[in-house]
């Protein structure tokens, strides 16, 4: 079965229940949500999120827990050398993992961090240290932390498969770690999915292992391969193209992995219902 969905909102009076209702309105059987605003670390009490009502609706619509994805806010820098910021990252993301579990999800996506003035190796070690602490703090929780592949803008780490592997190699409990494969980011970082699809997938498999991919962010890109800019585009409207994205969707090796759309709104309207319909029909409609 194809598991396809999109990023959905967590806001208004319905909170998490509203997120599920939004996903269902797109005819999705998967979705991704933040536990609060992605631009900050302000969080409502878990008791205010209407989780029980949401989980009832999830069960009624046969959405699997593995297809519910939580994304940590991207403003927390896991690579920081500042001790106060590091301790905040550990504390905050520990709480995010606990919130993820209560929301019925098994997978939380994180951006691995920015090196800033640090060397690449120092930044990678810092990220692994923070992840190890978070995992240690949440031993009784069945949530996997998924490192997102990054586009390479600025001083981002995780822009190559080798860098992602370096982080994973430093994780003590590898059962609690996975990868979120972002198609736009992979393209922008320099992997040519259009012309060298099998070579890219084989390289990932050889370095990290395809079994480590737990989530796919399915996005076209406004940029040419290797631009290192990270600008998502609607399906079939960018430099990756509809055919390549469909190839990823229906690749048997990824059949049980949820595919999540993070494509831009069009004139203020979410395109996800139409894009999901296009994916299911395999027919591009501009």
C-alpha positions, -999 to 999 in steps of 0.1 A, spaced: 0 0 0 11 36 -7 14 57 24 11 93 15 3 125 34 16 160 41 25 184 68 -6 195 86 -13 223 111 -16 221 149 -36 252 158 -70 266 167 -94 251 192 -92 215 178 -54 213 180 -42 177 173 -77 166 164 -77 194 138 -44 180 124 -60 146 118 -91 162 103 -69 182 79 -50 151 69 -83 132 62 -96 162 41 -66 155 18 -75 118 15 -42 111 32 -33 79 52 -2 95 67 7 130 80 34 151 98 28 176 125 48 198 149 39 197 186 38 235 185 50 263 162 82 252 143 97 287 146 98 287 184 100 265 214 68 277 231 46 247 237 10 243 250 4 218 277 1 182 264 -33 181 281 -46 209 258 -39 191 225 -71 170 223 -50 139 219 -76 113 230 -101 126 204 -73 127 177 -62 91 185 -98 79 183 -102 94 148 -68 80 138 -79 45 148 -113 48 131 -95 57 99 -69 29 101 -39 53 101 -9 34 114 13 48 142 43 44 120 27 68 95 22 96 120 54 118 119 63 145 144 89 171 134 110 189 160 114 227 156 143 235 133 155 265 154 172 242 179 208 237 170 220 203 181 256 211 171 260 241 194 292 245 214 274 268 239 268 247 270 237 266 281 221 262 246 232 225 245 215 218 278 184 236 266 184 215 234 187 183 254 159 193 278 136 206 251 140 178 227 136 152 255 102 167 262 94 167 224 101 130 223 78 124 253 51 145 236 56 126 203 50 93 222 18 106 238 6 117 203 8 81 191 38 85 169 69 64 166 91 88 146 104 123 153 123 141 126 152 164 136 175 187 116 211 177 127 224 212 132 247 239 120 284 239 125 287 277 125 323 283 136 331 247 145 348 222 124 326 196 107 339 168 130 333 189 161 298 197 150 290 161 143 303 150 177 282 176 194 250 165 175 257 129 184 263 138 221 229 156 223 211 128 205 226 102 229 215 123 259 180 126 246 178 88 239 192 81 274 166 104 289 137 86 272 146 49 277 110 39 283 97 55 251 93 38 217 102 68 196 128 68 169 147 100 162 151 105 124 180 126 112 169 146 81 192 148 51 200 184 45 205 207 15 238 221 26 229 258 29 252 278 52 270 255 77 244 227 78 256 193 87 240 162 73 243 174 37 260 142 25 253 106 33 287 103 48 279 130 73 247 114 83 265 81 87 291 97 109 264 109 132 247 75 133 280 58 140 283 78 172 249 69 185 249 43 213 214 28 208 210 25 171 175 10 175 164 46 184 178 63 153 167 65 117 168 88 87 143 112 70 152 113 33 142 147 19 141 146 -19 145 184 -23 174 185 1 191 155 -15 189 172 -49 201 205 -36 230 190 -18 243 175 -51 228 140 -55 213 136 -91 181 117 -85 169 125 -121 198 111 -141 215 88 -115 186 75 -94 199 40 -88 234 52 -82 222 76 -55 200 50 -38 227 23 -40 252 48 -24 228 55 5 223 17 9 260 10 10 268 38 34 238 38 58 214 11 47 179 16 32 164 1 63 174 32 81 150 54 61 118 57 82 103 88 65 105 104 30 99 141 26 85 142 -10 93 176 -24 103 189 -58 130 216 -59 132 251 -73 169 246 -76 193 228 -99 211 198 -85 239 209 -61 226 245 -56 226 241 -18 197 264 -13 168 244 1 137 258 -17 108 234 -21 86 233 -52 53 217 -60 53 182 -75 63 182 -112 70 220 -112 107 218 -103 140 204 -112 134 169 -99 102 164 -118 71 143 -115 84 112 -130 113 109 -106 92 116 -76 67 90 -87 96 65 -91 105 71 -55 68 68 -44 64 34 -61 99 20 -55 92 -14 -39 121 -8 -15 102 22 0 66 8 -1 62 7 37 77 41 43 54 72 47 59 99 21 52 134 34 46 164 12 61 198 23 54 216 -10 44 253 -11 9 266 -7 -5 280 -40 -23 314 -36 -26 307 1 -42 273 -4 -27 239 5 -21 218 -27 -20 185 -9 -53 170 -19 -46 175 -55 -9 164 -52 -19 132 -34 -45 125 -61 -18 130 -88 5 106 -70 -22 79 -66 -32 82 -103 4 87 -115 -8 114 -137 6 149 -136 -19 178 -138 -2 212 -139 
